[in-house]
C-alpha cells in the first residue's frame, strides 16, 4: 500500500515538473494569485482592514512582482526587495501580516538560487530593514508593533529550507557526476583492454603464423627452380611446405583459441618457448638459411611472458632474414645475466642500401613495431637496424629476475 502511494506521489511530482517546464508563465501566474489571496486571507483572519485601497494595491503589486521579475530575467534579489518594501508599506496601513506569504516565498526562491554568503547577507539586510522600520513606526504611533518581528521567523525558516534543498540538489548532482565519471572510466578501461588484446593477438598472428607463411614462400620459390632440375630436392621442398603449413594451421588454431570463452578448454597462449628454439632454428635451416646459436651464462627458468617474448623476437628476426636476405648466414646469441636476458640476432645479408634493405621494412611493416611493443611491455628495450659491415642486427634486453619464474 505504501509503495503504491509513493509511486503515485512520484508520478504526480513528475507531472508537475513537466507541466511547469512546459508552461512556466501559467505556473507563475497561479503562484502570484495564490500569494495575493493568501495575503488577503491572513489579514482577514487577523481582523485587519483588508479592503483598504493601500492594502489591496500593495498586495497586487507584490504578488505581480513574482510574475514580472522572472519573466524579465531580472535578479532574484529584486523579488526579495519588493516583498520587503511591501511589508514596510503595509505596517502603517494596519495589515503587516498580509506581507508574510510574499516575504516567505521571496526568501525561499532567493535562497534556492543563491550561495550561502549571499543568503546570509540578504537575511541580515532584510532583518535590519524590517525591524528598524517597525521600531520607527511604533515610536511614531506610540504603540509597540511586534508583528514585523514575528514575520522574521518565517524569513529565517525560508532561508534555511532553501539552503537545505540547494545543498541536497548539489549533493545529488555530485553523485550523478561521480557515477557518470565512474561509468566513463569503466568504459574507457574496457576499450583500453580490448585494444591491448587486439594488439596482442595481432602480434601473435604476425609472429607465429607469419613465420610459417614466410617459410612456405621461400620453399615455394626454391621449388620453382628445382622442379626441372632435381626432383628429389623438389620433393623435400614440398615436404617442408607441408610441415610449415601444418604448423601454421596449428598456430592459427591456438591463436583463435584466445578469442574463445574461458570455459572452452583452450590454451591461453599460442605455443612458443625457448625450449623449442632448436626446433625453430631447424625449420629455418631446412629453408636454406644458415643459423648458428650460442647460449652463455647459467640457463634458468624464465617468467612465462619473458620466455614467450624472447622466442617471438628470435622468430621474427630470423623470419625477416629469410624473407629479405635469402641464403644469408644468421647467428643467435642468448646471454643469461643477473636479472636480465639479453639476445642478439644478426645476419650478413646485403648492405643496408641494397635491394633487400630492411631499413624501410621497419617503417612500413608491423614486425619490428611488434618487437618493440613486446619488449617495452615487459619493461625491456629493443634496437633493430642495419650493421655497418652489411646485414641486419636485432639487440634486446628483457628483465628476468632470478627466482621470478612462474
Residue pairs with C-beta under 8 A, 6 or more apart in sequence:
19 27
20 27
24 70
25 67
25 71
28 66
28 67
28 70
28 71
29 67
31 66
31 105
32 63
32 64
32 66
32 67
33 63
35 62
35 63
35 66
35 101
35 102
35 105
36 59
36 60
36 63
38 101
39 59
39 62
39 63
39 98
39 99
39 100
39 101
39 102
40 50
40 56
40 59
40 98
42 97
42 98
42 100
42 101
43 49
43 50
43 55
43 95
43 97
43 98
44 50
46 95
46 97
48 55
48 94
48 95
48 97
48 98
49 55
49 93
49 94
49 95
50 56
50 95
50 98
52 93
52 94
52 95
54 89
54 90
54 93
55 90
55 93
55 94
55 95
55 98
58 86
58 89
58 90
58 93
58 98
58 99
59 86
59 98
61 82
61 86
62 82
62 83
62 86
62 99
62 102
63 102
65 78
65 79
65 82
65 83
66 79
66 102
66 105
66 106
69 76
69 78
69 79
69 82
76 109
76 110
76 113
76 114
77 110
77 114
77 118
77 122
79 106
79 109
79 110
80 106
80 107
80 110
80 122
80 126
82 102
82 106
83 99
83 102
83 103
83 105
83 106
83 107
84 103
84 106
84 126
84 129
84 130
86 99
86 102
87 96
87 99
87 100
87 102
87 103
87 130
87 148
87 151
88 129
88 130
88 133
90 96
90 98
90 99
91 133
91 134
91 137
91 145
91 148
92 137
96 134
96 145
96 147
96 148
96 151
97 147
97 151
99 151
100 151
100 154
103 126
103 151
103 154
103 155
103 158
104 154
104 155
104 157
104 158
105 158
107 122
107 123
107 126
107 155
107 158
107 159
107 162
108 158
108 159
108 161
108 162
109 162
110 118
110 119
110 122
110 162
111 119
111 158
111 159
111 160
111 161
111 162
111 163
111 166
112 162
112 165
112 166
114 122
116 163
119 159
119 162
119 163
122 159
123 155
123 156
123 159
126 152
126 155
127 152
127 155
130 148
130 149
130 151
130 152
131 148
131 149
131 152
133 148
134 145
134 146
134 147
134 148
134 149
137 145
138 144
138 145
197 258
199 373
200 258
201 255
201 258
201 259
202 366
202 370
203 312
203 370
203 373
203 374
204 251
204 255
204 258
204 270
205 252
205 255
206 316
206 366
206 367
206 370
207 272
207 312
207 315
207 316
207 319
207 367
207 370
208 248
208 251
208 252
208 254
208 255
208 270
208 272
208 312
208 315
209 248
209 251
209 252
209 255
210 316
210 319
210 367
211 315
211 316
211 318
211 319
212 244
212 245
212 247
212 248
212 251
213 244
213 248
214 319
214 322
214 323
215 240
215 244
215 283
215 284
215 286
215 287
215 319
215 322
216 241
216 244
216 245
216 248
217 323
218 287
218 288
218 322
218 323
218 326
219 237
219 238
219 240
219 241
219 244
219 287
220 237
220 241
221 326
222 237
222 287
222 288
223 234
223 237
223 238
223 241
226 233
226 234
226 237
227 234
240 286
240 287
243 283
244 283
247 283
250 271
251 270
251 271
254 266
254 267
254 269
254 270
254 271
255 270
257 264
257 266
257 267
257 268
258 266
258 268
258 269
258 270
260 266
269 304
269 308
272 308
272 311
272 312
272 315
273 307
273 308
273 311
274 302
274 307
274 310
274 311
274 334
276 311
277 293
277 311
277 314
277 332
278 293
280 311
280 314
280 315
280 318
281 291
281 293
281 318
281 332
284 291
284 318
284 322
284 330
285 291
287 322
288 326
288 327
289 318
289 321
289 322
289 326
289 327
289 328
289 329
289 330
290 328
290 329
290 330
291 318
291 329
291 330
291 331
291 332
292 329
292 330
292 331
292 332
293 331
293 332
293 333
293 334
294 331
294 332
294 333
294 334
295 333
295 334
295 335
295 336
296 333
296 334
296 335
296 336
297 335
297 336
297 337
298 336
299 336
300 336
300 402
300 405
301 405
302 310
302 341
302 400
302 405
303 400
303 404
303 405
303 406
304 405
304 406
305 377
305 378
306 341
306 378
306 398
306 399
306 400
309 374
309 375
309 377
309 378
309 398
310 334
310 341
310 343
310 396
310 398
312 371
312 374
313 343
313 345
313 371
313 374
313 375
313 382
313 394
313 396
314 332
314 343
314 345
316 367
316 368
316 370
316 371
317 330
317 345
317 371
317 384
317 394
318 330
318 332
318 345
319 367
320 358
320 361
320 367
320 368
320 392
321 328
321 330
321 345
321 347
321 349
321 392
324 349
324 356
324 357
324 358
324 361
324 392
325 347
325 349
325 350
325 356
325 358
325 391
325 392
328 347
328 348
328 349
328 391
329 347
329 348
330 345
330 346
330 347
330 348
331 344
331 345
331 346
331 347
332 343
332 344
332 345
333 343
333 344
333 345
334 341
334 342
334 343
335 341
335 342
335 343
336 400
338 402
339 399
339 400
339 401
339 402
340 397
340 398
340 399
340 400
341 397
341 398
341 400
342 395
342 396
342 397
342 398
343 394
343 395
343 396
343 397
343 398
344 393
344 394
344 395
344 396
345 393
345 394
346 387
346 391
346 392
346 393
346 394
347 391
347 392
348 390
348 391
349 356
349 390
349 391
349 392
350 356
350 357
350 390
350 391
351 357
351 386
351 390
351 391
352 358
352 359
352 386
352 387
352 390
352 392
357 386
358 386
358 392
359 385
359 386
361 367
361 368
362 368
362 369
362 384
362 385
368 384
371 382
371 384
371 394
371 396
372 382
372 384
374 382
375 381
375 382
375 396
375 397
375 398
376 382
378 398
378 399
379 399
380 396
380 397
380 398
380 399
381 396
381 397
382 394
382 395
382 396
383 394
383 395
383 396
384 392
384 393
384 394
384 395
385 392
385 393
386 392
386 393
387 393
